[in-house]
Amino acid sequence: MGAIDPFIFQLAIFVLAIFVGYFVVWAVTPALHTPLMSVTNAISSVIVVGALLAVGVNQIGEPNWTAKICGFFALILASVNIFGGFLVTERMLAMYKKKDAPAKAAGK
């Protein structure tokens, strides 16, 4: 009997993580979406730090361009996720603010 290929093992974990993440996010009540977005922004900021390290690090001898390119794409995707998360969080928090625009328009 041969051992399981590490790629197949990692692919299975990745697919399982997709299913678990999907069901966890869709099971969250609307009142908890804003804290959940804050947590994902924090996780993405850690990804940005790792991506910056991957882009900026030089190994001994020849630079590893594969790591630099993957780090650059990770930096872009995590940045989009962070800024999009802030926009969504702002919009969700605006839903909880009281709307008293008619009272201000009437001069009261």
C-alpha positions in Angstrom: 0.0 0.0 0.0 1.3 3.4 -0.9 0.9 6.6 1.0 -1.5 9.3 0.1 0.0 12.0 -2.1 0.4 15.2 -0.1 -1.3 17.3 -2.8 -4.4 15.2 -2.6 -4.4 15.4 1.2 -4.1 19.2 1.0 -6.7 19.5 -1.7 -9.2 17.5 0.4 -8.6 19.9 3.4 -9.0 22.9 1.2 -12.4 21.6 -0.2 -13.5 20.7 3.3 -12.6 24.3 4.5 -14.7 25.7 1.7 -17.8 23.7 2.7 -17.3 24.5 6.4 -16.8 28.2 5.7 -19.9 28.4 3.5 -22.2 26.8 6.1 -20.7 28.8 9.0 -21.2 32.1 7.2 -24.7 31.4 6.0 -25.8 30.3 9.5 -24.8 33.7 11.1 -27.8 35.9 12.1 -27.9 39.3 10.5 -27.1 41.0 13.9 -23.7 39.3 13.9 -22.6 40.1 10.4 -20.8 43.3 11.4 -18.6 41.6 14.1 -17.9 38.8 11.6 -16.7 41.3 9.0 -14.4 42.9 11.6 -12.8 39.5 12.3 -12.3 38.8 8.6 -10.7 42.2 8.2 -8.3 41.3 11.0 -7.5 38.0 9.4 -6.9 39.7 6.1 -4.5 42.1 7.7 -2.4 39.2 8.9 -2.4 37.9 5.3 -1.1 41.3 4.1 1.8 41.1 6.5 2.7 37.6 5.2 2.3 38.7 1.6 4.6 41.7 2.2 7.2 39.3 3.6 6.9 37.0 0.6 7.3 39.9 -1.8 10.2 41.5 0.0 12.3 38.6 1.2 15.4 37.6 -0.8 16.7 34.1 -0.4 20.4 33.4 -0.5 21.6 33.5 -4.1 18.9 33.9 -6.7 15.6 35.5 -5.8 12.5 33.2 -5.7 10.2 34.8 -8.3 7.4 32.4 -7.7 7.1 33.4 -4.1 7.3 37.1 -5.1 4.5 36.8 -7.7 2.3 34.7 -5.4 2.9 37.2 -2.5 2.0 40.1 -4.8 -1.3 38.5 -5.8 -2.0 37.6 -2.2 -1.3 41.3 -1.3 -3.7 42.5 -3.9 -6.5 40.1 -3.0 -6.2 40.7 0.7 -6.2 44.4 0.2 -9.4 44.3 -1.9 -10.9 42.1 0.9 -10.0 44.6 3.6 -11.2 47.7 1.8 -14.4 45.9 0.7 -15.0 44.7 4.2 -14.7 48.2 5.6 -17.2 49.4 3.0 -19.7 46.6 3.9 -19.2 47.2 7.6 -19.9 51.0 7.2 -23.0 50.2 5.2 -24.3 47.7 7.8 -23.6 50.1 10.6 -25.5 52.8 8.8 -28.6 50.6 8.8 -28.7 50.8 12.6 -28.5 54.6 12.8 -31.7 56.5 13.5 -33.1 58.4 10.5 -34.3 61.8 11.7 -33.9 63.7 8.4 -37.6 64.9 8.3 -37.3 66.6 11.7 -34.1 68.4 10.6 -35.7 69.5 7.3 -38.7 71.0 9.2 -36.3 73.0 11.4 -37.3 71.3 14.6 
